[in-house]
Amino acid sequence: MAVEIRGLPVAASAPRVPLRRRLYGLGSIFGKTVRDSRAGMLVVTALLGVLIVAGGITMSSTYGTLEARRELAAMSQDMPPMLRGMYGNPLDVDTLGGFISWHYGAYFALLAGLWSILALSSVLAGEARRGSLDFAVATPRSRRSIALEKVAGHATAIGLGMVVVAVVAWVTGVVGARLPGDSISPAAAISFAIGLGIRTLVAGSVAFAVAPFLGRGAAAGIAGALMLGGYVIHSYRTVVPAFDTLADATWFSWTADHVPLAGSTDWAGIGITAVVCLVLLAIGIEGFARRDVGVTIPLPVPRLPRALLGVHGPLGRSFGDLLPTALAWGVGLGIYGVLMAAASQSLLDALDASPAMAEIFRNLIPGIDITTAAGFLQLAFAEIGFVLIGLAAATFIAGRSSDETSGRLELQLATPLTRARWAVASGAAVWMAIALVTLLLAACVALGVASVGQDPMTPALGTLVLALYGAALAGIGVGVAGVSRASFAMPAVLALTIGTFLLDLLAPILRLPDWVGQLALTAHLGEPMVGTWDGVGVAVCVVLAIGGLVVGAIGMRRRDVGA
Amino acid sequence: MSVIETEKLTKFYGPHRGILDVDLCVEDGEIYGFLGPNGAGKTTTIRLLLDLIRPTSGRASVFGIETTVDPVAIHRRVGYLPGEFALFDRLTGGETIEYFANLRGGVDPLYQADLVARFDLDPSRRFKEYSKGNKQKVGLVIALQHRPDLLVLDEPTSGLDPLVQQTFFALLRETVAEGRSAFLSSHILDEVERTCDRVAIVRDGRLVAVDRVEALRGLAHHEVELRFTAPVPASVFASLPGVSDVVAVDDRLQLRVSGSMAPVVEAAAGRGLIDFETREPSLEQTFLAQYGRVAVGVANHGR
């Protein structure tokens, strides 16, 4: 029997994806990565811009005269190594650009670096974990091209952010210049942005290189620890002798002399960092191309004792889930606290040796005896401590919310567990996690202060104010989750933390009315490191913490689960 | 007595339709199949029954208790398996099962261990290390371990291999033998046919059919296509027992056969048959062919 064999009908060729959508949108992996990066880019760029403008305003208002600039330069030069570590190397701080670089340089690098770490640790590994990467890999594209497009997308987002940063820096120089040397040339602004962009990308590329092997969480943790550790080691290399040799291995040291806003460029240092960056990205791309998708090497992390896992009820279970994160935050904050406390001796020695500088500090921070370790901690640690405990609270609230967003809550609520009981138990577990972090921090601060021969009790007890502040933020997060939806809770806590920090920072700089500055909860918490507690702030924290849980429990009873 | 009863149960997610005017009645001691295409509203219905979401209008009761009034009393007697779920990555399967047992104030450890053994589950591995099928086993043990009066299972055999599916069906039969009930959603004809007493079909948020599964078997038919060396008159096959809807197109015959296929095969064999294709329509297609797409009330069918 003859059989007629015909070719398969040829499908009409698909229309080409417009270039615009391939560059931004769903037309390509690159375009989608840029699109997915927009929120992070906007937030980070806005924060960087605010810091640059704040620096400009400070310089033109607070230090608007030649005398004030001379005083500032003298103070920055006479600072003991401990404080120099906090601020960085003072270079032309009597100019606008030099001041911005000196005062905010660390914030710039850490903030943008954190964004890059979060983005590049999850850009492939996070998708692999969710399973969505399988779909992309199953398209007719090589893994290398997928990885390359993802990296290029993120690098483009950084580039776009840095263009804005360069423009803001230049405009700030033009508008805020009061004295000769204040203006910032376009070339200096561009050099500054390029340097910051490379510093940003190198932090993320560590995460990207590690992620195919160890997965998203471990990659973000390792890169974050390297960035923060590198910053501390570089900053305090003159204080802690053991850091000196290690410091040369950090990108903070390689790029330390690239301060274009202060007239100093070091393209060799930036070039080395860029090369390291490229090598790390290549490792990540090759790792992704050669390894099984989504298969990672399990780290030999010790398991928690069974008693701490919490299988007896919702409180224990929620706390058991938060415990590893709480321990990580507690140890990290504790190390920072013990370093700061122990290093306070260097400031005390410097003040002993220089009565003039002691006088400057007394004028700068009236009411706090800076010649004690507790006073130093209030000056140098409390403000950043509020930010860090806020970030910790945000991660705990995110962990709590994941019960609902991942669907675990649905199974739990199909048992005789009431919604209100879960809401209260899981909220209380967040409190317990914050308490654990603070207790570890308090112990470390006490250890550090005791090591310099001073009374450890007052500053150790003072750190407990962080627990109150964290519990208040957590209460707000639980309340938001209860009345709206779980996924809103973490962003709400994060926004409050950053908003409070910015309010504290900017209200005096911008000479805002007093009541505006008083809106920050941290303005009502006294100086607890030196034993001065503010009852109003404490009461507000307690009300917010408990009230948030009550509101959250009532809200949970009323709304759909998983909505 | 009804274990589940809904009355004009409706749910909207903002402007988006969930389910509309669904009237269900599940009797004590029966296994009730709930079928429908993706997005039809099966999971919405199940989540409403458990008070995980609240109705926009209408009402639902389980064990005679309105779901929004005392959900905890309902949950005490229900075993639930969601269609998609995540559990605690850091806990082992055994610890996860233990946690849910504790939330219920404890379960019979021997029965729990028996379930783990029958599902051939290794409880010592962390939940995140399990395959999809093993995660489903953990979910099934959680749903079954307290011997609930009512099982509410959303696609229970999803991801299970055929052997484990057999174990699950055996457990389901044991459940009913003990006088308990089950409400399960499924896409699989064989699964529903073998296990369910009654079946409901939901489409576009509305209940379009409810009937006993025996009625389904009665409706079962094959769509057959025969190809011959030369055209064959349709009348030759139209008169055969169980044959209907005969259509002749050139050298092909399309027909619908209910019951035995033997008369068709014998008749075709003597007329130069060169190809024989048969297709069994899905349960949903069978039901829809019978009942159309008009929403129905439970009272009209199958009770």
Interface residues (C-beta under 8 A of the other chain):
Chain A: L304 R306 L309 G310 V311 H312 G313 P314 R317 G320 D321 P324 S406 G407 R408 E410 L411 Q412 L413 A414 T415 P416 L417 T418 R559 D560 V561 G562 A563
Chain B: R47 L50 L52 I53 R54 V72 A73 H75 R76 V78 Y80 P82 E84 F85 A86 L87 F88 R90 L91 E95 E98 Y99 F100 N102 L103 R104 G105 G139 I142
